[in-house]
């Protein structure tokens, strides 16, 4: 049995190692993990940019990839504690947006300002316990290539937004959006789809 397996199987050692990585009262890695450890584990593409005020709370035991020419704007929050955050090439995460992994953004995709994308929900099956003490319901979010999400939208766990689709501002996306669609509302629904025969966006 290797050292990692031994730590995982011993509750006391597991608790000590976790304390070294992050405070049990904070959902972010300690400063020395952020500054000196993470950079050896995460992928940053050429000409990628993370604005100085963005809060990138990523852990080395999950993936965080930022593609070529991609930007995380000011006041964003990125967290991969529950799952990988993978941002492709030529992407933009708009000002004040929140990405809680697992989240995958395809090449050329982006968000407007103050968009929330959560790849998990807090478990609440046991009504006798506080939900923060229950297992997470991790289902992930996939934003396919060249899809864009309008400002102030919410994308819930388990959703896939198809290639080149557009989500209107202020939408609450609870179900998958097919490729080449325009969708909006609360709950978000498809209102137009692209017809490649006549090159028009048609109402559905």
N, C-alpha and C positions, 0 to 999 in steps of 0.2 A: 504494500500500500504506500503510495507516494505521500509527500508532506501535505499537499493540498487536500487529498482525500482524508488524511488524518485530521486536519483542522476542521473540515466540514462535518466529520463524524463526531467530533468532540464539542459539545455545546459551550463549554467554558472557553476553549481556545477560539472557537468561532466568534464568540461575543467579544473577546479581546481584540482580535484582528479587525472586526467590524468597528470597534471603538477607535482603533488607530486610523481607519479610513475615513470615518465620518462620525460626528456626534450622534448619539441615539435620539436627540431632540431636534436635529436639523436634517433636512432632506437635501444636503449638499456635501460634497467632499471637503475635507479639511484643506486649509490653504496650501500646505506643502504638497498635498496630492495634486491640487490644481496647478501649481506653479512648476513643480519639479518631476512629477511622475507621469501625468497624463500626456505630455507632449511626446513621450516615447511610444504611446499606444494608439493615438488617434491620427487619422489621415487628414491633412490639410492640402488642398489642391493649390496649384500655382495661381497667383493673383486673387486668391480668396481673401475675404475681409470680414473680420468680426469687429464691430464698432466697440469703442472703449467702454461704453455704458451697458453693453449687453451682459447678462448674467448667464454664463455657460457652466452649469453645474453638472459636469459629466464625470463618470467614474471609469476607471481603466478596465473593469471587468465586463463592460458592454461597449459596443462600437459607437463611435461618433466620427462620421466622415463628412467633410465639407469639400465639395467639388471645385473644380477649376472655375475661376471668375464668379464664384458665388458669394453672396453677401448676407450677413446677419446684421440687421440694422439696430439702431440705438434702442435700449430699454427692453430688448427681447429677453426671454427666459428659455433656456434649452436644458432639458434634464433627461438623462438616459438611464436613470436608476432602475426603471421597470422594463426597459427594452431599448434596442438599438435606435439611434437617430442617424439616418443616412440621407444626406442632402446632396443631390447630383450636381452636375455642371450647369453654370449659367442660371442659378436659382437665386431668388431673393426672398428673405423672410422679413416682412414689413415691420415698421416701427412698432414696438410694444407688443409684438406677437409672442405667444407661448406655445412651445412644442414639448410635449411630454411623451417620451418614447413608450412603446415602439412606434416610430413614424418613419416613413420612407417618402422622399420627394424626388420624382424623376427629373431628368435633365430639362431645363427650360421652364420649370414650374415656379410658382411663386404665391405669396400671400400679400394681401393688402395690410393695412394697419390694424393692430389690436385683434388679430385672429387667434382663437384658441383651438389647438389641435391636441386631443388627449387620446393616447393609445391604450388607456386602461380606465376602469372604474373601480371605486372602492367596493369590496364585497360587503354585503349586508344580509346574507342568508340567515345568520344566527341573530335573531332579534334580542337575545339576552346579552349581546356584547356590543360595545362601541365598534362602529365600522372600521375605525383606524387600527383595530387589533385583529381584523380578519384579512384573509388572503385577497390579493388584488384579482380582479377579473381582467386579465390582459388579453386583448384581441388585436391591437395594432391598427394603424391607419396607413393607407397607401394612396399617395397622390401621384398619378401617372404623368408621363412626359407632357410638358407644355400646358398643364392644367393650372388654372388660377382661381384663387379664393378671395372674394371681395372683403373689404374692411368690416371689422366687428362681427365676423361670422364665427360659428362654433362648429367643429367637426368632431363627432363622437366616435368612440372606440368601435373598431370592426368595420369601418367604412372604407370603401375604395372609390376614389373620384377618377373617372376615366380620362384617357388621353385627350388633351386640347379642350376639355370642358371648362366652362366658366360658371362660377358660383357667385350669385349676386350678393351685394353687401347686406349684412345683417341676417344672413341665413343661418338656420340651425339644421345641419346635415345629419340625419339619423339613419339614412339608408344609402346604398351604393348609387352613384351617379354614372350612367353609361358614358362611354367615350363620345366625343363630338356632340355634347349637350350643353344647353344653357339651363341652369336651374336656379331657383330662388325661393325664399319664403321660410316660414316656420310652421310646420316642418317643411324642409326643402323638397321641392318637387321639380321635375323636368318640365319646362315650358316650351322649349324649342330644341330641335335636333338638326344637324347639318345634313343636307342631301347632296352627296357628291355628284349626282347626275346633273342637277341644274345649278349647283354651286350656291344654293340658298339655305338660310336657316328657316326651317318650317315649324310652325306651331304644332304641338301634339295634343 
